[in-house]
């Protein structure tokens, strides 16, 4: 299983990311997302687990911490 990890996008999705994350099975975004639509763009690459960062508006609906099991291993995602 390949996992793509990123954070602090602040609303900007680097155009190289699709190529860098090609073939990943899941993406973990560790906060400071910026625009919620950015997560939709990432979901076109792979499923996403995301958490809030200190600059994110809590109304976008993500939690401060997530625990996700991928490939038989547990990951704690927090900003």
DODO-583630 format. One record per residue: residue in one letter; x, y, z of N, C-alpha, C, O, CB in turn; residue number from 1. Coordinates in Angstrom, 2 decimals. Glycine has a CB too. Example, Ala and Ser with C-alpha at 12.3 -4.5 7.8 and 13.67 -1.06 7.14 Angstrom:
(rec 'a',(13.19,-5.69,7.80),(12.30,-4.50,7.80),(13.20,-3.30,7.80),(14.24,-3.32,8.46),(11.31,-4.47,9.05),1)
(rec 's',(12.85,-2.25,7.08),(13.67,-1.06,7.14),(12.90,0.03,7.87),(13.41,1.14,8.04),(14.08,-0.60,5.72),2)
This chain:
(rec 'x',(0.85,-1.18,0.00),(0.00,0.00,0.00),(0.89,1.23,0.00),(1.86,1.31,0.75),(-0.96,0.00,1.22),1)
(rec 'x',(0.55,2.19,-0.85),(1.26,3.47,-0.90),(0.36,4.57,-0.36),(-0.81,4.66,-0.72),(1.73,3.80,-2.33),2)
(rec 'x',(0.93,5.40,0.50),(0.18,6.48,1.14),(0.86,7.80,0.81),(2.07,7.95,0.97),(0.09,6.27,2.69),3)
(rec 'x',(0.06,8.76,0.34),(0.56,10.11,0.11),(0.25,10.96,1.32),(-0.88,10.97,1.81),(-0.05,10.72,-1.17),4)
(rec 'x',(1.25,11.69,1.80),(1.07,12.52,3.00),(1.41,13.96,2.66),(2.45,14.24,2.06),(1.95,12.01,4.18),5)
(rec 'x',(0.52,14.89,3.05),(0.80,16.30,2.86),(0.07,17.12,3.90),(-0.82,16.62,4.59),(0.41,16.75,1.46),6)
(rec 'x',(0.45,18.37,4.01),(-0.22,19.30,4.91),(0.09,20.71,4.43),(0.87,20.91,3.50),(0.23,19.10,6.39),7)
(rec 'x',(-0.53,21.67,5.09),(-0.24,23.09,4.86),(-0.36,23.50,3.39),(0.49,24.22,2.86),(1.14,23.40,5.35),8)
(rec 'x',(-1.42,23.04,2.76),(-1.64,23.45,1.37),(-2.20,24.87,1.29),(-2.01,25.55,0.29),(-2.59,22.47,0.67),9)
(rec 'x',(-2.89,25.31,2.33),(-3.42,26.68,2.40),(-4.14,27.08,1.11),(-4.01,28.21,0.63),(-2.29,27.66,2.68),10)
(rec 'x',(-4.92,26.14,0.56),(-5.73,26.43,-0.61),(-5.00,26.28,-1.94),(-5.60,26.50,-2.99),(-6.25,27.79,-0.51),11)
(rec 'x',(-3.73,25.91,-1.92),(-2.96,25.76,-3.16),(-2.57,24.30,-3.34),(-1.91,23.71,-2.49),(-1.70,26.66,-3.14),12)
(rec 'x',(-2.99,23.73,-4.47),(-2.62,22.36,-4.80),(-1.57,22.41,-5.90),(-1.88,22.75,-7.05),(-3.86,21.52,-5.24),13)
(rec 'x',(-0.36,22.08,-5.56),(0.75,22.11,-6.52),(0.39,21.24,-7.72),(0.00,20.09,-7.53),(2.08,21.64,-5.86),14)
(rec 'x',(0.52,21.74,-8.93),(0.16,20.95,-10.11),(0.99,19.67,-10.27),(0.57,18.76,-10.98),(0.32,21.80,-11.35),15)
(rec 'x',(2.14,19.60,-9.62),(2.97,18.39,-9.70),(2.44,17.26,-8.82),(2.89,16.12,-8.94),(4.40,18.71,-9.31),16)
(rec 'x',(1.50,17.58,-7.94),(1.03,16.60,-6.97),(0.37,15.39,-7.62),(0.58,14.26,-7.16),(0.07,17.25,-6.02),17)
(rec 'x',(-0.41,15.59,-8.65),(-1.07,14.45,-9.31),(-0.03,13.45,-9.81),(-0.23,12.24,-9.69),(-1.94,14.94,-10.50),18)
(rec 'x',(1.05,13.94,-10.35),(2.11,13.05,-10.83),(2.85,12.41,-9.64),(3.13,11.21,-9.67),(3.11,13.82,-11.72),19)
(rec 'x',(3.14,13.20,-8.62),(3.86,12.67,-7.46),(3.05,11.62,-6.72),(3.61,10.66,-6.19),(4.22,13.80,-6.51),20)
(rec 'x',(1.73,11.79,-6.67),(0.86,10.87,-5.95),(0.23,9.81,-6.86),(-0.63,9.05,-6.41),(-0.22,11.64,-5.24),21)
(rec 'x',(0.63,9.74,-8.11),(0.08,8.73,-9.02),(0.34,7.34,-8.43),(1.48,7.00,-8.11),(0.71,8.86,-10.45),22)
(rec 'x',(-0.71,6.57,-8.30),(-0.58,5.22,-7.79),(-0.74,5.08,-6.29),(-0.72,3.96,-5.78),(0.72,4.68,-8.19),23)
(rec 'x',(-0.90,6.18,-5.55),(-1.10,6.03,-4.11),(-2.50,5.47,-3.86),(-3.42,5.70,-4.64),(-0.91,7.39,-3.37),24)
(rec 'x',(-2.63,4.75,-2.77),(-3.91,4.13,-2.43),(-4.76,5.00,-1.52),(-5.98,4.85,-1.45),(-3.67,2.79,-1.78),25)
(rec 'x',(-4.10,5.92,-0.80),(-4.81,6.77,0.14),(-3.96,8.01,0.38),(-2.73,7.95,0.31),(-5.12,6.02,1.49),26)
(rec 'x',(-4.62,9.12,0.67),(-3.92,10.37,0.96),(-4.29,10.83,2.37),(-5.46,10.82,2.75),(-4.28,11.47,-0.09),27)
(rec 'x',(-3.28,11.21,3.14),(-3.49,11.81,4.46),(-3.13,13.29,4.36),(-2.01,13.64,3.98),(-2.63,11.09,5.56),28)
(rec 'x',(-4.08,14.14,4.69),(-3.82,15.59,4.70),(-3.86,16.04,6.15),(-4.89,15.95,6.81),(-4.87,16.39,3.82),29)
(rec 'x',(-2.71,16.53,6.65),(-2.57,16.84,8.07),(-2.84,18.31,8.40),(-2.15,18.90,9.23),(-1.19,16.48,8.53),30)
(rec 'x',(-3.82,18.90,7.76),(-4.32,20.20,8.17),(-3.77,21.40,7.44),(-2.84,21.31,6.64),(-4.06,20.37,9.56),31)
(rec 'x',(-4.38,22.55,7.75),(-4.19,23.80,7.01),(-4.53,23.56,5.53),(-3.73,23.80,4.62),(-2.73,24.33,7.16),32)
(rec 'x',(-5.75,23.09,5.35),(-6.26,22.73,4.03),(-6.47,23.97,3.17),(-6.04,24.02,2.02),(-7.58,21.95,4.16),33)
(rec 'x',(-7.11,24.97,3.75),(-7.47,26.15,2.96),(-8.87,25.96,2.43),(-9.82,25.82,3.20),(-6.47,26.40,1.79),34)
(rec 'x',(-9.02,25.96,1.12),(-10.34,25.80,0.51),(-10.79,24.35,0.59),(-10.03,23.45,0.23),(-10.32,26.26,-0.96),35)
(rec 'x',(-12.02,24.09,1.07),(-12.52,22.71,1.15),(-12.53,21.99,-0.20),(-12.42,20.77,-0.25),(-13.91,22.70,1.73),36)
(rec 'x',(-12.66,22.74,-1.29),(-12.67,22.11,-2.61),(-11.34,21.43,-2.93),(-11.29,20.56,-3.80),(-12.97,23.15,-3.68),37)
(rec 'x',(-10.29,21.79,-2.23),(-8.99,21.16,-2.44),(-9.07,19.67,-2.13),(-8.44,18.86,-2.81),(-7.92,21.83,-1.58),38)
(rec 'x',(-9.84,19.31,-1.11),(-10.00,17.89,-0.77),(-10.70,17.16,-1.89),(-10.37,16.01,-2.18),(-10.79,17.73,0.55),39)
(rec 'x',(-11.67,17.79,-2.54),(-12.34,17.16,-3.69),(-11.34,16.91,-4.81),(-11.40,15.87,-5.47),(-13.49,18.05,-4.19),40)
(rec 'x',(-10.43,17.84,-5.03),(-9.40,17.64,-6.05),(-8.49,16.46,-5.68),(-8.13,15.66,-6.55),(-8.56,18.93,-6.22),41)
(rec 'x',(-8.12,16.37,-4.42),(-7.29,15.24,-3.99),(-8.01,13.91,-4.12),(-7.40,12.89,-4.42),(-6.85,15.44,-2.54),42)
(rec 'x',(-9.34,13.93,-3.90),(-10.12,12.69,-3.99),(-10.17,12.15,-5.42),(-10.51,10.99,-5.63),(-11.53,12.91,-3.48),43)
(rec 'x',(-9.84,12.98,-6.39),(-9.74,12.49,-7.76),(-8.51,11.61,-7.93),(-8.43,10.82,-8.87),(-9.71,13.66,-8.75),44)
(rec 'x',(-7.54,11.75,-7.03),(-6.32,10.95,-7.07),(-6.51,9.66,-6.27),(-6.20,8.57,-6.74),(-5.12,11.75,-6.54),45)
(rec 'x',(-7.02,9.81,-5.03),(-7.21,8.66,-4.14),(-8.11,9.10,-2.98),(-8.31,10.30,-2.78),(-5.83,8.11,-3.60),46)
(rec 'x',(-8.65,8.14,-2.22),(-9.43,8.51,-1.04),(-8.57,9.34,-0.08),(-7.35,9.16,-0.01),(-9.96,7.25,-0.32),47)
(rec 'x',(-9.22,10.25,0.65),(-8.50,11.19,1.51),(-9.04,11.14,2.94),(-10.24,11.07,3.16),(-8.63,12.62,0.95),48)
(rec 'x',(-8.11,11.16,3.88),(-8.43,11.42,5.27),(-7.77,12.75,5.61),(-6.56,12.91,5.42),(-7.94,10.26,6.23),49)
(rec 'x',(-8.55,13.71,6.10),(-8.02,15.05,6.37),(-8.44,15.50,7.76),(-9.47,15.09,8.29),(-8.51,16.05,5.30),50)
(rec 'x',(-7.62,16.36,8.34),(-7.91,16.96,9.64),(-7.76,18.47,9.54),(-7.16,18.99,8.60),(-6.99,16.38,10.75),51)
(rec 'x',(-8.31,19.16,10.53),(-8.19,20.61,10.60),(-6.79,21.03,11.02),(-6.14,20.36,11.83),(-9.22,21.18,11.56),52)
(rec 'x',(-6.34,22.13,10.46),(-5.13,22.77,10.94),(-5.51,24.03,11.70),(-6.69,24.37,11.80),(-4.18,23.10,9.77),53)
(rec 'x',(-4.53,24.72,12.22),(-4.81,25.90,13.03),(-5.36,27.07,12.23),(-5.90,28.01,12.82),(-3.57,26.33,13.74),54)
(rec 'x',(-5.24,27.05,10.91),(-5.80,28.14,10.10),(-7.12,27.76,9.43),(-7.73,28.60,8.76),(-4.81,28.56,9.05),55)
(rec 'x',(-7.57,26.52,9.60),(-8.80,26.07,8.94),(-10.03,26.48,9.74),(-10.01,26.52,10.97),(-8.77,24.56,8.76),56)
(rec 'x',(-11.09,26.78,9.02),(-12.38,27.11,9.63),(-13.05,25.80,10.05),(-13.28,24.94,9.20),(-13.29,27.92,8.63),57)
(rec 'x',(-13.36,25.62,11.33),(-13.97,24.37,11.78),(-15.29,24.04,11.09),(-15.73,22.89,11.11),(-14.19,24.43,13.26),58)
(rec 'x',(-15.92,25.04,10.48),(-17.19,24.78,9.78),(-17.02,23.94,8.53),(-18.01,23.49,7.96),(-17.86,26.10,9.42),59)
(rec 'x',(-15.78,23.69,8.07),(-15.61,22.85,6.89),(-15.87,21.38,7.20),(-15.94,20.56,6.29),(-14.21,23.01,6.31),60)
(rec 'x',(-16.01,21.05,8.50),(-16.50,19.72,8.86),(-15.45,18.66,9.12),(-15.81,17.49,9.24),(-17.36,19.25,7.81),61)
(rec 'x',(-14.21,19.01,9.21),(-13.19,18.02,9.55),(-12.88,18.10,11.03),(-13.12,19.12,11.67),(-11.90,18.23,8.72),62)
(rec 'x',(-12.36,17.01,11.57),(-12.04,16.96,12.99),(-10.58,17.35,13.22),(-9.80,17.45,12.27),(-12.32,15.55,13.56),63)
(rec 'x',(-10.22,17.57,14.47),(-8.84,17.91,14.82),(-7.91,16.71,14.68),(-6.73,16.85,14.36),(-8.78,18.46,16.24),64)
(rec 'x',(-8.45,15.53,14.93),(-7.66,14.30,14.91),(-8.46,13.19,14.25),(-9.68,13.09,14.45),(-7.23,13.89,16.34),65)
(rec 'x',(-7.79,12.38,13.48),(-8.40,11.18,12.88),(-7.47,10.00,13.10),(-6.25,10.16,13.11),(-8.69,11.39,11.35),66)
(rec 'x',(-8.04,8.84,13.27),(-7.29,7.58,13.28),(-7.84,6.76,12.13),(-9.04,6.52,12.04),(-7.41,6.82,14.67),67)
(rec 'x',(-6.95,6.33,11.26),(-7.37,5.56,10.10),(-6.49,4.32,9.99),(-5.28,4.39,10.22),(-7.29,6.42,8.81),68)
(rec 'x',(-7.11,3.19,9.64),(-6.35,1.96,9.45),(-6.17,1.73,7.96),(-7.14,1.66,7.20),(-7.06,0.75,10.11),69)
(rec 'x',(-4.93,1.61,7.55),(-4.59,1.41,6.14),(-3.55,0.29,6.04),(-2.52,0.33,6.71),(-4.05,2.73,5.49),70)
(rec 'x',(-3.81,-0.68,5.22),(-2.85,-1.76,5.05),(-2.52,-2.48,6.34),(-1.40,-2.95,6.53),(-1.60,-1.22,4.45),71)
(rec 'x',(-3.51,-2.58,7.22),(-3.31,-3.29,8.47),(-2.56,-2.50,9.54),(-2.20,-3.05,10.58),(-2.57,-4.54,8.20),72)
(rec 'x',(-2.31,-1.22,9.30),(-1.63,-0.36,10.27),(-2.50,0.84,10.59),(-3.23,1.33,9.74),(-0.26,0.10,9.75),73)
(rec 'x',(-2.42,1.30,11.83),(-3.18,2.46,12.24),(-2.33,3.71,12.16),(-1.15,3.71,12.52),(-3.72,2.27,13.65),74)
(rec 'x',(-2.94,4.79,11.66),(-2.27,6.08,11.54),(-3.10,7.12,12.30),(-4.32,7.19,12.16),(-2.09,6.49,10.04),75)
(rec 'x',(-2.42,7.92,13.10),(-3.03,9.05,13.77),(-2.67,10.28,12.95),(-1.49,10.55,12.71),(-2.56,9.17,15.27),76)
(rec 'x',(-3.69,11.02,12.53),(-3.45,12.21,11.72),(-3.86,13.42,12.54),(-5.00,13.52,12.99),(-4.23,12.17,10.36),77)
(rec 'x',(-2.93,14.33,12.74),(-3.18,15.54,13.50),(-2.24,16.61,12.98),(-1.13,16.31,12.55),(-3.00,15.31,15.04),78)
(rec 'x',(-2.70,17.87,13.03),(-1.86,18.96,12.50),(-0.67,19.22,13.38),(0.14,20.10,13.08),(-2.67,20.23,12.35),79)
